[in-house]
Amino acid sequence: MKIICSSCKEIIGIQRPFKDNTEISAKCPECFQKEKKEALKPQLLPVPGERKDITLGSGAKGYLTVADGSTKLSMSELMISGKIFNCEKPQRDNFLEYLEMTEKDQVDITFLYSMHIKLDPPVSGNKKRKGLNESQENEYESINYNCTVAVPVHYAISMFDDKAERMGGLLDIISAEIAEEWITGC
């Protein structure tokens, strides 16, 4: 049996039974290294109006899009089939009720994937950047990238709970710092 590289089609080796001309597909070390380097290259984010297919670390397949004005999500929000939920423990019952109403085994869930913020150097005094009106200045402040994946309902619940716990922990840290500042008077 011949062992053939599935990419470059070169013969990698031979195995028993030697008289059998059946081909077995594998990867040669060179092609494997090329694919590994390609996979490690940074992936470009989509531009407005474009959709980029991705696979998350969990294996869920989805796509990235640039958020428009109506779908800009915060770190604490999830969108299920067009409805936005703020991930807070008191909102969990509303979230579960909505999932029950969908009566589906899988739902499309959208979350904030990443954000690109352009920071310009500070402008001295009251001078505005030359040649730009106010709408142009605000146009490129930030770009939000949303990720949408189809996941089982139980996974969506897990995502909500995880996000609610993280946001609760963040609020605990912030409130502890504020309390410490207030007590010490600094």
C-alpha positions in Angstrom: 0.0 0.0 0.0 1.3 3.4 -0.9 1.1 6.4 1.6 0.5 9.5 -0.5 0.6 13.2 0.7 -2.9 14.6 0.3 -1.6 18.0 -0.6 1.4 17.6 -2.9 0.6 14.0 -4.0 4.1 12.7 -3.4 4.7 9.2 -2.1 5.7 9.3 1.6 6.1 5.6 2.1 4.9 2.1 1.6 3.3 -0.3 4.1 2.1 -3.9 4.1 0.8 -5.6 2.0 3.4 -4.4 -0.4 1.7 -5.9 -3.5 -1.5 -4.0 -2.9 -1.6 -0.7 -4.9 -4.2 1.0 -2.7 -3.3 4.5 -1.7 -3.6 5.9 1.8 -3.9 9.6 2.3 -1.6 11.4 4.8 0.5 14.6 5.1 4.2 14.9 4.4 6.2 16.9 7.0 6.7 19.8 4.6 3.0 20.3 3.8 2.1 19.9 7.4 4.5 22.7 8.4 3.1 24.9 5.6 -0.4 24.4 6.8 0.7 25.0 10.4 2.3 28.3 9.5 -0.7 29.4 7.5 -3.0 28.6 10.4 -0.8 30.7 12.8 -0.9 33.8 10.6 -3.1 36.5 12.0 -6.6 36.5 10.5 -7.8 39.7 9.0 -11.0 41.0 10.4 -13.9 41.7 8.0 -14.5 45.2 6.5 -18.0 46.8 6.7 -20.5 44.8 4.7 -18.3 41.7 4.6 -18.8 38.4 6.5 -15.9 36.2 7.5 -16.5 32.5 8.4 -14.6 31.3 11.5 -14.3 28.3 13.8 -14.1 29.0 17.5 -11.8 27.1 19.8 -14.8 25.1 21.1 -15.4 23.8 17.5 -18.5 26.0 17.0 -18.6 27.4 13.5 -19.9 30.9 12.9 -19.0 34.2 11.2 -17.7 37.6 12.1 -19.4 40.8 10.9 -18.9 44.5 11.6 -21.6 45.7 13.9 -23.8 48.4 12.6 -25.6 50.9 14.8 -28.5 48.6 15.7 -26.2 45.6 16.6 -23.4 47.2 18.6 -23.2 45.0 21.6 -21.5 45.7 24.9 -19.3 43.2 26.7 -22.3 42.2 28.9 -24.8 41.5 26.1 -25.8 38.6 24.0 -28.3 38.6 21.1 -30.5 35.6 20.4 -32.3 35.6 17.1 -32.4 39.4 17.0 -33.3 40.1 20.7 -30.6 41.6 22.9 -30.2 40.4 26.5 -28.1 42.0 29.2 -26.3 39.2 31.0 -27.2 39.9 34.6 -28.4 37.3 37.1 -31.8 39.0 37.6 -32.4 38.8 33.8 -31.7 35.0 33.6 -35.4 34.1 34.0 -36.4 36.4 31.1 -33.6 34.8 29.0 -34.7 31.3 29.8 -38.4 32.2 29.0 -37.3 33.6 25.6 -35.4 30.4 24.8 -38.4 28.3 25.7 -40.6 30.4 23.4 -38.2 29.8 20.5 -38.9 26.0 20.7 -35.6 25.2 18.9 -32.8 22.8 19.7 -30.2 25.3 18.3 -30.2 29.1 18.4 -28.2 31.8 16.7 -26.3 33.7 19.3 -24.4 36.9 18.7 -21.8 38.4 21.0 -19.1 41.1 21.0 -16.0 39.4 19.5 -13.6 42.3 19.5 -13.4 46.0 19.2 -11.0 48.3 17.3 -10.6 51.8 18.6 -8.6 54.5 16.9 -7.0 56.9 19.3 -5.7 60.1 17.8 -3.2 62.3 19.6 -4.8 64.9 21.8 -5.6 68.2 20.1 -4.3 71.3 22.0 -6.9 73.9 23.0 -10.3 74.1 21.4 -8.9 73.5 17.9 -10.6 70.7 15.9 -8.7 68.4 13.5 -8.4 70.4 10.3 -10.6 69.4 7.4 -13.0 67.1 9.4 -16.5 68.0 10.4 -18.0 66.4 13.5 -19.7 63.5 11.8 -16.4 62.5 10.1 -14.6 62.7 13.4 -17.0 60.3 15.1 -17.2 58.0 12.1 -13.9 56.2 12.8 -13.8 56.2 16.6 -14.4 52.5 17.0 -15.4 49.4 15.1 -17.2 46.5 16.9 -16.9 43.0 15.5 -19.7 40.6 16.4 -19.5 36.9 16.2 -22.6 34.8 15.4 -22.7 31.1 16.0 -25.5 28.5 16.0 -25.3 26.6 19.2 -27.5 24.2 21.2 -29.8 25.9 23.7 -27.9 24.5 26.7 -24.7 26.1 25.4 -26.5 29.4 25.0 -27.6 29.2 28.7 -24.0 28.4 29.7 -22.7 31.4 27.7 -25.3 33.7 29.5 -24.3 32.3 32.9 -20.6 32.7 32.2 -21.0 36.2 31.0 -23.2 37.1 34.0 -20.6 35.7 36.4 -17.8 37.6 34.7 -19.6 40.9 34.7 -20.6 40.3 38.4 -17.0 39.7 39.3 -15.9 42.8 37.4 -18.5 44.9 39.3 -17.3 43.4 42.6 -13.7 44.4 41.8 -14.7 48.0 40.8 -16.9 48.5 43.9 -14.2 47.2 46.2 -11.7 49.7 44.7 -14.2 52.5 45.1 -14.9 51.5 48.7 -11.2 51.4 49.5 -10.7 54.8 48.0 -13.6 56.2 49.9 -12.4 54.7 53.2 -8.8 55.8 52.9 -9.8 59.2 51.5 -7.3 59.2 48.7 
